[in-house]
């Protein structure tokens, strides 16, 4: 194809065209990849001086199957602003290798009045013929991609079946080597995992430090660094990194999971399709040679459990601030459980760099939400606008997709009627069977394509429904939360924090509440909400004595101390949150008061006394030491701060 360079000038009424180029691998950035696509587009533009070229969008080394295509996303955003009328590509498969990617993109663009032009296939989707041709090429591209995927997966599965390592970096403790194996079709060279001398030595030394010297992971990491045994990358060990290496499945189960899907957004995470499935097949287990004996691996796991960071998190509890709450050490807090109480625990405690107390989850969450709602009350309009803008980014319109679904359903119904009823009628009427067979095959191909289109549209509508539900939930949270009219659901709290990118930074603080065994009487008042009654009158004190008599012998009441004064001291302590050592001697010896209160509690008399004094409705709340440090909130909406 001859390429003619030509400048383009704008003229009123001209079609405005942008180009889009994509290659899947870095090796295609030049030559037969991006450069060749660019030449095709230039040639098309040079032959049409009546169009206005307004820019290009490119995705370099980006799969046509995966979800993240930044260049195409920028193109879609520009299309919403009406910047152009046509998107020029060298071929249809540049938009995506799957039917879902191509159809959804083309529909969304058509709804905006933007159509596709493909140079090599001669397609313009602004015409009925061009749209039909586009559909044919999408179906072919999707089928071809699935064949390629099957061959790729089959090759890797074959490698795995012979004990080989298919691709990617080796797990820690191992390296990739070549080995000759016997296969059904002869001998074959495979990449295999073998133990790495240096890394396996690090694992053995670290295991010995935990098992034989009773160190924890922080101490073992420091010792490895001291001995000049760094990580694979050459960086010093940290406790969390070392613990992950020592807890690996290769050590304790004797295999490694290939295509692991539990790595979140890490660099080595398994690539996925738009539907969320692993791109190149399901996860598989590959056996590896052992580094530790089975007995030694069991001892190591016991040591990890004994010295490990246990956060006690329960799966049915929501921790909205987990990963958003930052301590003084710079690490984030994560959800944990302290007895029956939800708390947040700083990750820095794992490394030994932080000794902060746990934060009571209910208190810190309530304090953060209170301050956030103050910001929302002052900027309610801005907050609602930010949420609407955030959730307006989904391409496509619901009514257009619903209309499209109705049209596809009618077309499916028509094709099925032709196949099931009309074809037999024509056959009975004497139409040549060969002709009918060809027509039926063509109809079946079109019907299969219609079902593919319907699946794409249905999936989009289901996603849009969930998207709109999240948006409405956030708007409700802003409306009800800002007015304090109703408590928010946990999912609303999480959505609100995520929508505004909330982060909470704790400032320097003193001890917020005492460590060690807590006073059971104070905890009971806090848990039940029972008030602390005023000092009893003479008549009320007689009532207290009447309540106490069934619990104790007469000897309990023959004390050299004034029991009524001691009781008043107990109430004073509960009102003011004093520790026993901080109690003044106003009501007598403090230790005698403490022992008497403990005996009343252990015998079950304390709740009975509170009931007799009507403490459920009369008195003042027991003092509750704040578990919330000074903090400041940051978010991704500067106007709220």
BELDAGI-V335405 format. One record per pair of residues at least 4 apart in sequence whose C-alpha atoms are under 7 Angstrom apart, sorted by sequence separation. I is the first residue (numbers start at 1). J is the second residue. If there is no record, write none. Layout:
I;J + I;J
This chain:
28;32 + 29;33 + 30;34 + 31;35 + 32;36 + 33;37 + 34;38 + 35;39 + 36;40 + 37;41 + 38;42 + 39;43 + 40;44 + 41;45 + 42;46 + 43;47 + 44;48 + 45;49 + 69;73 + 70;74 + 71;75 + 72;76 + 73;77 + 74;78 + 75;79 + 76;80 + 78;82 + 79;83 + 93;97 + 98;102 + 99;103 + 100;104 + 101;105 + 102;106 + 103;107 + 104;108 + 105;109 + 106;110 + 107;111 + 108;112 + 109;113 + 110;114 + 118;122 + 119;123 + 126;130 + 127;131 + 128;132 + 129;133 + 130;134 + 131;135 + 132;136 + 133;137 + 134;138 + 135;139 + 136;140 + 137;141 + 138;142 + 139;143 + 140;144 + 141;145 + 142;146 + 143;147 + 144;148 + 145;149 + 146;150 + 147;151 + 148;152 + 149;153 + 150;154 + 151;155 + 152;156 + 153;157 + 154;158 + 155;159 + 156;160 + 157;161 + 158;162 + 159;163 + 160;164 + 170;174 + 182;186 + 183;187 + 196;200 + 197;201 + 198;202 + 199;203 + 200;204 + 201;205 + 202;206 + 203;207 + 204;208 + 205;209 + 206;210 + 207;211 + 208;212 + 209;213 + 210;214 + 215;219 + 216;220 + 217;221 + 218;222 + 219;223 + 220;224 + 221;225 + 222;226 + 223;227 + 224;228 + 225;229 + 230;234 + 231;235 + 237;241 + 238;242 + 239;243 + 240;244 + 241;245 + 242;246 + 243;247 + 244;248 + 248;252 + 249;253 + 250;254 + 265;269 + 272;276 + 273;277 + 278;282 + 292;296 + 293;297 + 294;298 + 295;299 + 296;300 + 297;301 + 298;302 + 299;303 + 300;304 + 301;305 + 302;306 + 303;307 + 304;308 + 321;325 + 326;330 + 327;331 + 337;341 + 338;342 + 348;352 + 349;353 + 360;364 + 361;365 + 362;366 + 363;367 + 364;368 + 365;369 + 366;370 + 367;371 + 368;372 + 369;373 + 370;374 + 371;375 + 372;376 + 373;377 + 374;378 + 375;379 + 376;380 + 379;383 + 380;384 + 381;385 + 382;386 + 383;387 + 384;388 + 385;389 + 386;390 + 387;391 + 388;392 + 389;393 + 397;401 + 398;402 + 399;403 + 400;404 + 401;405 + 402;406 + 403;407 + 404;408 + 405;409 + 406;410 + 407;411 + 408;412 + 409;413 + 410;414 + 411;415 + 412;416 + 413;417 + 414;418 + 415;419 + 416;420 + 417;421 + 418;422 + 419;423 + 421;425 + 422;426 + 423;427 + 424;428 + 425;429 + 426;430 + 427;431 + 432;436 + 433;437 + 434;438 + 435;439 + 436;440 + 437;441 + 438;442 + 439;443 + 440;444 + 441;445 + 442;446 + 443;447 + 444;448 + 445;449 + 446;450 + 447;451 + 448;452 + 449;453 + 450;454 + 451;455 + 452;456 + 453;457 + 454;458 + 455;459 + 456;460 + 457;461 + 458;462 + 459;463 + 460;464 + 461;465 + 462;466 + 463;467 + 464;468 + 465;469 + 466;470 + 467;471 + 468;472 + 469;473 + 470;474 + 471;475 + 472;476 + 473;477 + 474;478 + 475;479 + 476;480 + 477;481 + 478;482 + 479;483 + 480;484 + 481;485 + 488;492 + 489;493 + 490;494 + 491;495 + 492;496 + 493;497 + 494;498 + 495;499 + 496;500 + 497;501 + 498;502 + 519;523 + 520;524 + 521;525 + 522;526 + 523;527 + 524;528 + 525;529 + 536;540 + 537;541 + 538;542 + 539;543 + 540;544 + 541;545 + 542;546 + 543;547 + 544;548 + 545;549 + 548;552 + 552;556 + 554;558 + 562;566 + 563;567 + 564;568 + 565;569 + 566;570 + 567;571 + 568;572 + 569;573 + 570;574 + 571;575 + 572;576 + 573;577 + 578;582 + 579;583 + 585;589 + 589;593 + 590;594 + 591;595 + 592;596 + 593;597 + 594;598 + 595;599 + 596;600 + 597;601 + 598;602 + 599;603 + 600;604 + 601;605 + 605;609 + 606;610 + 607;611 + 608;612 + 609;613 + 610;614 + 611;615 + 614;618 + 615;619 + 23;28 + 28;33 + 29;34 + 30;35 + 31;36 + 78;83 + 79;84 + 89;94 + 96;101 + 109;114 + 110;115 + 118;123 + 125;130 + 159;164 + 160;165 + 170;175 + 182;187 + 183;188 + 195;200 + 208;213 + 209;214 + 210;215 + 215;220 + 224;229 + 225;230 + 230;235 + 231;236 + 237;242 + 249;254 + 250;255 + 264;269 + 272;277 + 273;278 + 292;297 + 326;331 + 327;332 + 337;342 + 338;343 + 348;353 + 349;354 + 359;364 + 417;422 + 418;423 + 426;431 + 480;485 + 481;486 + 488;493 + 497;502 + 525;530 + 536;541 + 573;578 + 578;583 + 585;590 + 600;605 + 601;606 + 610;615 + 611;616 + 23;29 + 28;34 + 96;102 + 109;115 + 117;123 + 118;124 + 124;130 + 125;131 + 159;165 + 160;166 + 170;176 + 181;187 + 182;188 + 209;215 + 210;216 + 224;230 + 230;236 + 231;237 + 249;255 + 250;256 + 263;269 + 272;278 + 273;279 + 326;332 + 336;342 + 337;343 + 348;354 + 349;355 + 427;433 + 480;486 + 481;487 + 525;531 + 600;606 + 62;69 + 95;102 + 117;124 + 123;130 + 159;166 + 180;187 + 181;188 + 230;237 + 249;256 + 271;278 + 272;279 + 325;332 + 326;333 + 336;343 + 376;383 + 481;488 + 583;590 + 116;124 + 117;125 + 180;188 + 181;189 + 261;269 + 270;278 + 271;279 + 324;332 + 325;333 + 335;343 + 336;344 + 116;125 + 125;134 + 180;189 + 261;270 + 323;332 + 335;344 + 336;345 + 23;33 + 59;69 + 115;125 + 123;133 + 156;166 + 179;189 + 180;190 + 210;220 + 260;270 + 323;333 + 334;344 + 335;345 + 580;590 + 23;34 + 59;70 + 115;126 + 123;134 + 178;189 + 179;190 + 209;220 + 225;236 + 259;270 + 322;333 + 323;334 + 333;344 + 334;345 + 477;488 + 22;34 + 59;71 + 178;190 + 179;191 + 225;237 + 322;334 + 333;345 + 334;346 + 21;34 + 58;71 + 178;191 + 179;192 + 322;335 + 333;346 + 334;347 + 345;358 + 423;436 + 57;71 + 177;191 + 178;192 + 206;220 + 332;346 + 333;347 + 344;358 + 345;359 + 57;72 + 176;191 + 177;192 + 331;346 + 332;347 + 343;358 + 344;359 + 477;492 + 21;37 + 176;192 + 177;193 + 221;237 + 319;335 + 331;347 + 343;359 + 344;360 + 176;193 + 177;194 + 221;238 + 331;348 + 343;360 + 344;361 + 57;75 + 175;193 + 176;194 + 221;239 + 342;360 + 343;361 + 474;492 + 569;587 + 174;193 + 175;194 + 327;346 + 329;348 + 342;361 + 473;492 + 174;194 + 175;195 + 218;238 + 174;195 + 175;196 + 218;239 + 221;242 + 419;440 + 474;495 + 566;587 + 173;195 + 174;196 + 217;239 + 313;335 + 474;496 + 565;587 + 566;588 + 173;196 + 259;282 + 260;283 + 313;336 + 259;283 + 312;336 + 313;337 + 217;242 + 258;283 + 259;284 + 311;336 + 312;337 + 329;354 + 92;118 + 164;190 + 165;191 + 173;199 + 217;243 + 257;283 + 258;284 + 311;337 + 91;118 + 164;191 + 165;192 + 172;199 + 173;200 + 202;229 + 257;284 + 258;285 + 566;593 + 85;113 + 86;114 + 87;115 + 88;116 + 89;117 + 90;118 + 91;119 + 164;192 + 165;193 + 257;285 + 415;443 + 85;114 + 86;115 + 87;116 + 88;117 + 89;118 + 90;119 + 91;120 + 163;192 + 256;285 + 257;286 + 64;94 + 85;115 + 86;116 + 87;117 + 88;118 + 89;119 + 90;120 + 91;121 + 255;285 + 256;286 + 29;60 + 64;95 + 65;96 + 86;117 + 255;286 + 256;287 + 64;96 + 65;97 + 80;112 + 255;287 + 415;447 + 64;97 + 65;98 + 254;287 + 255;288 + 535;568 + 17;51 + 26;60 + 254;288 + 16;51 + 17;52 + 18;53 + 26;61 + 412;447 + 3;39 + 14;50 + 15;51 + 16;52 + 17;53 + 18;54 + 19;55 + 20;56 + 21;57 + 22;58 + 23;59 + 24;60 + 25;61 + 102;138 + 254;290 + 14;51 + 15;52 + 16;53 + 17;54 + 18;55 + 19;56 + 20;57 + 21;58 + 22;59 + 23;60 + 24;61 + 25;62 + 14;52 + 16;54 + 18;56 + 19;57 + 20;58 + 21;59 + 22;60 + 23;61 + 24;62 + 250;288 + 412;450 + 3;42 + 4;43 + 23;62 + 24;63 + 99;138 + 251;290 + 532;571 + 3;43 + 6;46 + 22;62 + 24;64 + 99;139 + 251;291 + 2;43 + 5;46 + 8;49 + 251;292 + 309;350 + 4;46 + 10;52 + 408;450 + 9;52 + 98;141 + 99;142 + 203;246 + 532;575 + 8;52 + 97;141 + 98;142 + 8;53 + 92;137 + 97;142 + 252;297 + 251;297 + 408;454 + 577;623 + 41;88 + 575;622 + 576;623 + 577;624 + 41;89 + 93;141 + 97;145 + 574;622 + 575;623 + 577;625 + 41;90 + 405;454 + 574;623 + 40;90 + 405;457 + 522;574 + 551;603 + 37;90 + 551;605 + 401;457 + 548;605 + 547;608 + 547;609 + 398;461 + 544;609 + 18;84 + 17;84 + 20;87 + 16;84 + 17;85 + 18;86 + 19;87 + 20;88 + 21;89 + 544;612 + 16;85 + 17;86 + 18;87 + 19;88 + 20;89 + 15;85 + 16;86 + 17;87 + 18;88 + 19;89 + 17;88 + 22;94 + 21;94 + 172;245 + 44;119 + 41;119 + 40;119 + 391;471 + 521;601 + 533;613 + 533;615 + 532;615 + 387;471 + 531;615 + 530;615 + 531;616 + 533;618 + 534;619 + 530;616 + 531;617 + 533;619 + 531;618 + 532;619 + 533;620 + 211;299 + 531;619 + 532;620 + 211;300 + 531;620 + 532;621 + 531;621 + 532;622 + 200;291 + 216;307 + 384;475 + 531;622 + 211;303 + 207;300 + 210;303 + 195;289 + 193;288 + 194;289 + 526;622 + 525;622 + 376;478 + 377;482 + 376;482 + 373;481 + 373;482 + 239;350 + 239;351 + 387;499 + 513;625 + 238;351 + 512;625 + 512;626 + 513;627 + 512;627 + 509;629 + 509;630 + 507;629 + 163;286 + 506;629 + 507;630 + 506;630 + 507;631 + 506;631 + 160;286 + 505;631 + 506;632 + 153;280 + 504;631 + 505;632 + 153;281 + 504;632 + 505;633 + 504;633 + 503;633 + 504;634 + 149;280 + 502;633 + 503;634 + 502;634 + 503;635 + 218;351 + 502;635 + 218;352 + 501;635 + 500;635 + 501;636 + 500;636 + 500;637 + 318;490 + 320;493 + 320;494 + 324;502 + 325;503 + 326;504 + 327;505 + 328;506 + 324;503 + 325;504 + 326;505 + 327;506 + 328;507 + 324;504 + 325;505 + 326;506 + 328;508 + 66;272 + 67;273 + 66;273 + 67;274 + 65;273 + 66;274 + 65;274 + 379;640 + 363;627 + 364;628 + 363;628 + 375;640 + 360;627 + 359;627 + 359;628 + 111;396 + 108;395 + 108;396 + 139;449 + 104;456 + 100;456
